[in-house]
Amino acid sequence: MKTPNKIVIIGASTGGPKQIENIIKSLHKLYNITIIVAQHMAVDFIPSFIKRLQEHSINPVALASNNGVIEAGNIYLCLGVTSIKKHGYELTFSVEPSKDNRYNPDINSIFKSLAPYAKEIKILGVILTGIGDDGVEGCKELSLMGALTITQDCASSIVDGMPCRARKEVPDIEVADIAGIRDKIIEFCN
């Protein structure tokens, strides 16, 4: 078991599943990197989404589990209110039901929980297509702590709510089309 020294965190909503699938299937074997995906989705659909991603990925894809240790080389999907905590040298997930939150999963909670570790772990925060503003506050915190951040441009977003807010509110955020974001993630993973 190896703790990652790089983490890519992706937040998406409406229009995100196909774009995430295209990113995941373009990745090479991950070694010191972990990918964490927070895609707004009904709980019942998450297992089939994981299965579909695994069919297109050479890297293991799993659901983040409460107290589960985050291992390099894996891709995790969030559920409910997922956050990350540090125990010694290990990073673990904390997962709670999202009964009081508007979204499943809550993108802001996972992004914000990573911000304190941005000085010791290289982090790339990604905001993809989606309605609303979930993830924007967390992405802003990541950026202010020194993490790299990128969001989708208006033209390649299925819905430009989350990316538009990120472009306006996150300091130093890069903007690219989905192909540029995919390339940035691949470059970050090398």
C-alpha positions in Angstrom: 0.0 0.0 0.0 1.4 3.3 -1.0 0.3 6.8 -0.2 0.0 9.1 -3.3 2.3 12.0 -3.7 -0.1 13.5 -6.3 -3.9 13.7 -6.3 -6.2 14.8 -9.1 -9.6 15.7 -7.8 -12.4 16.1 -10.4 -15.8 17.7 -9.7 -18.6 17.4 -12.2 -22.4 17.5 -12.5 -24.7 17.6 -15.6 -22.9 16.3 -18.7 -19.9 15.0 -16.6 -20.1 11.2 -16.9 -19.1 10.9 -20.6 -16.4 13.5 -20.1 -15.0 11.7 -17.1 -15.1 8.4 -18.9 -13.0 9.9 -21.8 -10.5 11.2 -19.2 -10.3 7.9 -17.3 -9.8 5.8 -20.5 -7.0 8.1 -21.7 -4.9 7.6 -18.5 -1.8 5.5 -18.4 -0.9 3.2 -15.5 -1.0 5.4 -12.3 1.9 4.9 -9.9 2.3 7.6 -7.3 -1.0 9.3 -8.2 -4.6 8.9 -7.1 -7.6 10.2 -9.0 -10.7 11.1 -7.0 -14.0 11.8 -8.8 -17.0 13.6 -7.3 -19.7 13.3 -10.0 -23.2 14.4 -9.0 -25.3 11.3 -9.5 -28.1 9.4 -7.8 -26.8 6.8 -5.3 -28.4 3.9 -7.3 -26.5 4.8 -10.5 -23.0 5.0 -8.9 -22.2 1.2 -9.0 -23.0 1.0 -12.7 -20.9 4.1 -13.4 -18.0 2.6 -11.6 -18.4 -0.6 -13.6 -18.5 1.3 -16.9 -15.3 3.3 -15.9 -13.5 0.1 -14.9 -14.3 -1.4 -18.4 -12.4 1.5 -19.9 -9.6 1.9 -17.4 -6.3 0.0 -16.8 -6.3 1.4 -13.2 -8.6 0.0 -10.4 -11.8 2.0 -10.0 -13.6 1.8 -6.6 -16.1 3.6 -4.4 -14.6 5.7 -1.6 -15.4 3.9 1.7 -15.6 5.2 5.2 -12.1 4.8 6.8 -10.8 3.4 3.6 -7.1 4.1 3.0 -6.3 6.1 -0.1 -3.8 4.2 -2.2 -1.7 5.4 -5.1 -2.6 4.0 -8.5 -6.4 3.9 -7.8 -9.4 5.9 -9.0 -12.1 6.6 -6.4 -15.6 7.8 -6.8 -17.2 9.8 -4.0 -20.6 9.3 -2.4 -22.5 11.5 0.0 -20.3 13.8 2.1 -16.8 12.5 1.5 -13.8 14.1 3.0 -10.1 13.2 3.5 -8.3 12.9 6.8 -4.7 12.2 7.6 -3.6 9.5 10.0 0.1 9.3 10.4 1.4 8.9 6.8 -1.9 7.6 5.5 -4.8 9.5 4.0 -8.2 8.0 4.6 -11.8 8.7 3.4 -14.5 9.8 5.8 -17.9 9.1 4.1 -21.3 10.2 5.6 -24.8 10.1 4.0 -25.7 13.4 2.3 -29.3 13.8 3.7 -28.9 17.5 4.4 -26.9 18.4 1.2 -28.2 19.5 -2.1 -25.9 17.2 -4.0 -24.6 13.7 -4.1 -21.8 13.8 -3.6 -21.0 17.1 -2.1 -18.0 18.4 -4.3 -17.1 21.2 -1.9 -16.6 18.9 1.0 -14.0 16.7 -0.8 -12.2 19.7 -2.3 -12.1 21.6 1.0 -10.8 18.6 2.9 -7.8 18.3 0.5 -6.8 22.0 0.8 -4.8 21.6 4.1 -2.6 19.0 2.4 -1.7 21.1 -0.7 1.7 22.0 0.7 2.8 18.4 1.1 1.0 16.6 -1.8 0.8 18.0 -5.3 -2.9 18.5 -6.1 -4.7 19.3 -9.3 -8.3 20.5 -8.8 -10.6 20.1 -11.8 -14.1 21.6 -12.2 -16.0 20.2 -15.2 -19.5 20.8 -16.7 -22.4 21.2 -14.4 -25.3 23.2 -13.0 -24.9 25.5 -10.0 -21.7 26.2 -8.0 -20.8 23.1 -6.1 -17.1 22.7 -5.9 -16.2 26.3 -6.5 -15.6 27.3 -2.9 -13.5 24.2 -2.4 -11.6 24.8 -5.6 -10.9 28.4 -4.4 -9.5 27.0 -1.1 -7.2 24.6 -3.0 -5.9 27.4 -5.2 -5.3 29.7 -2.3 -3.2 26.8 -0.7 -1.1 26.5 -3.8 -2.8 23.7 -5.6 -3.1 23.8 -9.4 -6.7 24.3 -10.6 -8.3 24.1 -14.0 -11.9 24.4 -15.3 -13.7 23.9 -18.5 -14.3 26.7 -21.0 -17.8 27.7 -21.9 -17.8 26.1 -25.4 -16.9 22.6 -24.3 -19.2 22.5 -21.2 -22.5 20.8 -21.6 -23.8 23.1 -18.8 -21.6 26.1 -18.0 -22.8 26.8 -14.4 -20.0 25.4 -12.3 -17.2 26.2 -14.8 -18.5 29.8 -15.2 -18.5 30.4 -11.4 -15.0 28.8 -11.1 -13.6 31.0 -13.9 -15.0 34.1 -12.0 -14.1 33.1 -8.4 -11.1 30.9 -8.3 -7.8 32.8 -8.3 -5.2 31.7 -10.9 -7.5 29.0 -12.4 -6.5 27.7 -15.8 -9.3 27.5 -18.5 -9.3 24.8 -21.2 -11.6 22.8 -23.4 -12.2 19.2 -22.4 -9.3 17.9 -24.6 -7.0 20.5 -22.9 -8.1 19.4 -19.5 -7.5 15.7 -20.4 -4.0 16.6 -21.6 -3.3 18.6 -18.4 -4.3 15.6 -16.3 -2.2 13.2 -18.3 0.8 15.7 -18.0 0.2 16.1 -14.3 0.1 12.3 -13.8 3.6 11.8 -15.6 
